[in-house]
Amino acid sequence: MSADIDLIYLDYAATTPPAQQVLQRMREVQANAWFNPSSNHLGGMTSAAVVRAAAEQLASLLNVGAESLIWTSGATEANNLAILGAAKQREHRGKHLVTMRTEHKAVVDVFRALEKLGFDVTWLEPDKHGHLSVERFSAALRDDTQLASIMHVNNETGAIQEIATLGSACRQRGIVFHVDGAQACGKMPLDLARLPIDLYSLTAHKFYGPKGVGALFVAEGTPLTPLMFGGGQQRRLRPGTLAVDLIAGLGEAAALAAASIERDLPHLSALKEQLFTGIKEIEGLHINGPEQGGYPGILNVGLDDVEGESLLLALEPLCVATGSACNSRNQEPSYVLRALGRSDFEAQSAIRFSFGRMTKPEDIDAAIALYRQGVEKLRGLAPAAAN
C-alpha cells in the first residue's frame, strides 16, 4: 500500500493511538528524569518521584492504593505473573483451576502450560452471545479449586462478563479470582475497591498509552510466587529497572481516562449504532457476540458466504481485523467464535470493527461504504453468481 494513502483506523481493540498528552509527558521524562529510579542520588530520586506520581494516577483510576500495583511490560506479562504466580503459590490448596475457552491467548496458553505441570483445568463454555452464566461458573467450583480467571471484556466480541458476581462466588469459597482487564481498563468505569477481585491485569496501549508497559493489581493478602529473579524492585515480585518514561505515559493515560470515560462511552455507542445501521440490511449478516449491551467500542460481524481474509483485503485502506491481533497471522478460524457455536467458515468470515476516542462519524460512513462495496465485489466473483 502506498504511504500517501490515508488509513481509516477502526482497530482500536488491537491498539489505540497514544494521546498527545501522553507523548508530551514521555518526552518530558526522557529529557529530565531518565535516571534509574532505584539509584539513591538526586537523579534517581527524581525518577522515583515520577514513578510514584504515575502509580497515584493509575491508582486513582482504579480506586486502589498505589502500593497494590506492580508494573509489568504489558497485560501478557501481568496475566502470566497473576496466573502462574497464584497457582504455584497456592498449589498446597489444590490443583483445580477454572477459566473460559474464550479467554485471550495470554491466558489460554498459561493454563495450557499449567495443565502440563499437572494442574486440572475446567474450560467453561460461553452462551451463543459470549456470556458466561453465573450458574455454570458456580457449578464448576470445587473444594480443591484454588484459582479462577475470567476476562472482563472480550477482545473479539465485546462481551462483558459479570465479574462482580463471579468474584463473589470465589470470595465465598476462598478462591483467588483473576480478571484480564486489558480491554476494559481506561475504557469503562472501574472501582476495584468495591469488587471482589484479587488480581487485575491491564496494559497502557489499549487506552491511549504507550506499548510496552502495563500493570497488575494485587489485592492485599494475595501472595504470588515471582516468575523472575535478580533484584529487589517491586517487592521482589517483578525485579528489574523500571521504564520510567513508559510508566509516566501509562500514568498520564490513566489520568486522561478518568476524565474522559463518561464522554467516551456515549460517543462509542453512537458510532456502533451508526455502523450497524449502515450494514445490517446486507443479506446473511450476523453479529458475533452480544446483540444488546456489550462494550460499545467493538462490533464483530460475519457473513454466510464471504471469507474474512479476502474481505479484509477488499476493504483497504480500512484498518479492521478478522480476529485478535495476537493471533492474526494464524490462518485457523477464531477459537473464540467457534466457542460461540460458529462453524469454521462462519468464524473465518468475521470482521471485527473497533473504534475509540478519536474515531469520527465520517470514518464510520467510509467504513460502511467500503464494507458494502467489498461484500458486493466478492459475491460477484463467487462461482454461484454465474448460475
Protein Blocks (a to p, Z undefined) as FASTA:
>chain_A
ZZkbccdddbfkmpccddfklmmmmmmmmmmmmccfkbccfklmmmmmmmmmmmmmmmmm
nopafklpccdfbjklmmmmmmmmmmmmmmmnoccdcddfkbcfklmmmmmmmmmnopac
ddddddfkopacfklmmmmpcfklcbdcddfbdcklopacdfklmmmmmmmnopacdddf
klmgopaccdfklpccfbdcddfklnopaehiacddddehiacddfbehijehhhlagcj
ddfklmmmmmmmmmmmmmmmmmmmmmmmmmmmmmmmmmmmpghiacedjfegjjfkbccd
ddfkbcfklmmmmmpccdcdfbdfklmmpmbdcfklmmnopafklmmmpccddddfklcf
klmmmmmmmmmmmmmmmmmmpmklmZZ
